[in-house]
Amino acid sequence: MSELKIYNTLARDKQTFSPIEPGKVRLYVCGMTVYDYCHIGHARVLVVFDMVQRWLRASGYEVTYVRNITDIDDKIIKRAVENGETIAQLTNRFIDAMNEDAAALGVQRPDHEPRATQYVPQMLDLIGKLEKNGLAYKASDGDVNYSVRDFPGYGKLSGKSLDDLRAGERVDVNTGKRDPLDFVLWKAAKPAEPDEAKWDSPWGCGRPGWHIECSAMSSDLLGDHFDIHGGGQDLQFPHHENEIAQSEGAHQHTFVNYWMHNGFVRIDNEKMSKSLGNFFTIRDVLKKYDPEVLRFFILRAHYRSPLNYSDAHLDDARQALTRLYTALKDVPPQAGGLVADEAHAVRLADALNDDFNTPVAIAVLFELANEVNRSRSPVQARQLKALAGILGLLQREPGEYLKGGVAAAEGLGEAEIEALIAARKAAKAGKNFAEADRIRAELTEAGIILEDKPGGLTEWRRA
């Protein structure tokens, strides 16, 4: 099998993957800040890194996958106060919603899902190390800041120089920062904030800054040097840059070997953002589309490329996934597992080993589906289902997908459809072909496609 190559943002190049510990992979992905429902950008992170960990495991690696939850920050505090609820009530509600959305998308739970509020002692320990190493200072406003200019490697992930970053910046007179580039490690408590947003520390009562949370959680669960760190492209700077500064500044050695970033989601060719009001929650989308269609749509694009979301693209993904499921419906797979040295399996492995190239991997699935349609081979159908399973696709009963989906909730129910098919059959038996055609047209209008089979049997699926 080909060697796994990963595009390493730090190196700006595809590199052959070599784990720190042979046969084992330690993977950390920045998760959600839980004050609202997850949107399509979150769906992409969830699905992309679920695919990554699935392929690593399928390749024989023992994987420890950590995806954190940020359950304390300014937005969370503001939303909880506005709602008149506790921070814990707000975050627990949206954590439950996130897990429901992830499960619907076929996303497997990570091995560890740490919450920031559970790791404050580790954060304080890390800040203490930074202060000892001359990289942290307590400012006049009570905040503890990171001294960016005292860390020589700052900017290596994002490719930004300190001079570029300084251009147009000025020190805010309301902060005690020595330099506008310095970022907060520990925020001094504000009187108006609820008590549950305050912890004691050697620098006074307060709460952690956002960046220190991930440095502490990742190093506690994976060690202070691990294999892969992932997240959305929007986190590359400043969040991941700051993580490197904190972790390497504290431990005095390399933090992460491979940095992976998935591309932005665009809405009709415009970058999705809450400020523009052009974002969709996962729940909004799943009111109209089957969750597996959304997963398929995300995986059909390479994880590093922009993903252009539109109803037309989702409709196309639905039709494509229907073609794959139809192949399995017509030729039920033989029992058994994957044949790894079969030609399609080798090509799919080559694609995923080439920086997780899911568009090529999915093209292999369509090639195999076409062969299943020609050969009617249950062995090939089994291989199709097994290969798709590596991507978290095609694992349902074909009939469940083809007859189900979101349309089922909006349109005719199964009992109504079966009754109309029975009425059509009776009309044909009575040679009332006009009535039979009328019923077929009614079902077509409702998005139901009929397939008349030998022996008078009629099968149906949703368009």
C-alpha positions, 0 to 999 in steps of 0.5 A, spaced: 500 500 500 502 507 498 505 511 504 500 516 507 502 523 505 499 529 509 499 536 507 502 540 513 500 547 513 507 548 517 511 546 512 506 548 506 507 542 503 505 534 502 509 530 507 510 523 508 506 521 515 511 518 520 508 517 527 512 519 533 510 512 536 510 507 531 503 504 529 500 510 534 497 516 532 495 522 537 490 527 534 487 533 536 482 537 533 479 544 535 472 543 537 466 547 538 464 553 542 457 551 545 453 557 545 449 556 539 447 550 534 452 548 530 452 550 523 455 548 516 462 550 517 462 546 524 459 540 520 465 540 515 470 540 521 466 534 524 465 530 518 472 531 515 476 529 521 471 523 522 474 521 515 481 522 517 480 518 524 476 513 520 482 512 515 487 512 520 484 506 524 482 503 517 490 503 515 492 499 522 494 505 526 492 505 534 488 512 534 487 517 540 482 522 537 481 528 542 476 533 540 475 539 545 469 543 547 470 550 549 464 551 554 467 558 557 468 564 553 465 571 552 460 569 547 458 564 552 457 568 558 454 574 554 448 569 551 447 565 558 446 572 562 441 574 556 437 568 557 437 568 564 440 561 565 446 559 568 453 557 563 452 550 565 445 550 563 446 553 556 453 549 554 450 543 556 444 544 552 448 546 546 453 540 547 447 535 547 445 538 540 452 538 537 452 531 539 445 529 536 447 533 529 454 529 529 450 523 530 446 524 525 452 526 520 455 519 522 460 522 526 463 517 531 465 520 538 472 522 539 476 518 544 476 524 549 472 530 549 474 534 554 471 541 556 475 547 558 472 548 564 475 541 567 482 543 565 483 550 569 488 547 573 492 545 567 491 551 564 494 555 570 500 550 571 502 552 563 501 559 565 506 558 570 511 555 566 510 561 561 511 566 566 517 562 569 520 562 562 519 570 561 514 569 556 508 571 560 506 578 564 501 580 569 498 587 566 496 593 569 489 591 568 489 584 572 490 580 565 496 575 564 498 576 557 503 572 553 509 576 550 509 575 543 516 578 541 519 574 546 518 568 542 522 567 536 518 562 532 512 567 532 508 567 525 511 560 523 504 557 522 501 562 518 507 565 515 506 572 518 512 576 520 511 581 526 512 587 522 506 585 517 502 583 524 504 590 527 502 594 520 496 598 522 496 596 529 496 600 536 496 599 543 489 600 546 489 605 552 484 601 556 489 595 556 495 593 560 498 590 554 506 592 552 505 590 545 498 590 541 500 583 538 500 580 545 494 576 547 491 574 553 492 568 557 488 569 564 482 574 564 481 578 570 474 577 573 469 583 572 464 584 577 458 584 573 460 576 570 457 570 574 461 567 579 461 560 575 465 564 570 471 565 575 476 561 578 482 563 583 489 563 580 496 566 583 494 572 579 487 573 582 480 571 580 479 570 573 478 565 567 482 562 562 483 566 555 481 562 549 488 560 546 491 557 553 485 552 553 487 548 547 494 548 549 492 545 556 487 540 554 491 537 548 498 536 552 494 533 558 491 528 554 496 527 548 502 529 551 506 535 550 509 533 543 504 529 538 502 527 531 497 531 528 493 537 530 487 539 526 481 545 525 478 549 520 482 554 516 479 560 520 483 557 526 490 557 523 491 565 525 491 567 531 488 561 535 493 555 532 499 560 532 498 562 539 497 555 541 504 553 538 507 560 542 504 557 548 506 550 548 513 551 545 514 557 550 512 552 556 515 546 554 521 548 550 520 543 544 516 542 538 509 542 539 505 538 533 508 535 527 503 535 522 498 541 522 491 540 518 486 545 516 480 544 512 477 549 507 472 555 508 465 553 507 462 558 502 454 560 501 453 561 493 460 563 492 461 568 498 464 566 505 459 564 510 459 568 516 454 570 522 456 577 521 453 577 513 447 573 516 449 567 510 450 561 515 445 555 516 445 551 522 446 543 521 438 543 523 436 547 518 439 543 512 437 537 515 429 539 515 430 539 507 436 533 506 437 526 509 444 527 513 447 522 509 446 527 503 450 532 507 456 528 509 456 525 502 456 533 499 462 534 504 466 529 503 465 529 495 470 536 496 477 535 498 478 537 505 482 543 503 478 546 498 473 551 499 466 548 499 460 552 496 454 550 499 447 551 495 441 547 494 443 545 487 449 542 490 445 538 495 440 536 490 446 533 486 449 530 492 442 527 493 442 524 486 449 521 486 448 518 493 441 515 490 445 512 484 450 508 489 444 506 494 440 503 488 446 499 485 446 496 492 438 495 492 438 491 485 444 487 487 444 485 495 451 485 497 454 478 499 456 477 507 463 478 509 468 484 509 473 488 505 478 485 500 484 489 501 488 487 495 482 488 490 483 493 485 478 498 487 480 497 494 487 499 492 485 505 488 481 508 494 487 507 499 492 510 494 487 516 494 486 517 501 493 516 502 494 522 498 492 527 503 485 524 504 483 525 497 476 523 498 473 526 491 478 521 488 475 515 493 468 517 491 470 516 484 472 509 485 466 508 489 462 510 482 466 506 478 465 500 482 457 501 482 457 501 475 461 494 475 455 492 480 450 494 475 453 491 469 455 484 473 450 483 478 455 481 482 454 480 490 461 480 491 462 486 488 456 489 491 459 487 498 466 490 496 462 497 494 459 497 501 465 495 505 469 501 501 464 506 502 464 504 510 471 507 510 468 514 509 462 512 513 457 512 507 452 506 504 451 503 511 444 503 511 439 498 508 438 501 501 430 501 502 431 505 508 435 510 504 431 510 498 424 510 501 426 515 507 429 521 508 427 528 509 422 528 504 418 522 508 416 527 513 414 532 508 410 528 503 406 522 503 407 516 508 409 509 506 402 507 508 399 512 503 404 510 497 403 503 498 395 504 498 396 508 491 400 503 488 395 497 490 389 502 487 394 503 481 395 495 480 387 494 481 386 499 476 391 496 471 387 489 472 381 492 471 384 495 464 382 502 467 389 505 464 387 512 465 386 511 472 393 507 473 396 513 469 393 518 473 395 515 480 402 514 477 402 522 475 400 523 482 405 519 485 410 522 481 408 529 483 409 527 490 416 525 488 415 518 488 418 514 482 415 507 481 419 501 478 415 496 475 418 489 475 416 482 472 411 478 475 407 484 477 411 487 482 412 495 483 418 498 487 418 505 489 423 510 491 423 517 493 426 522 488 
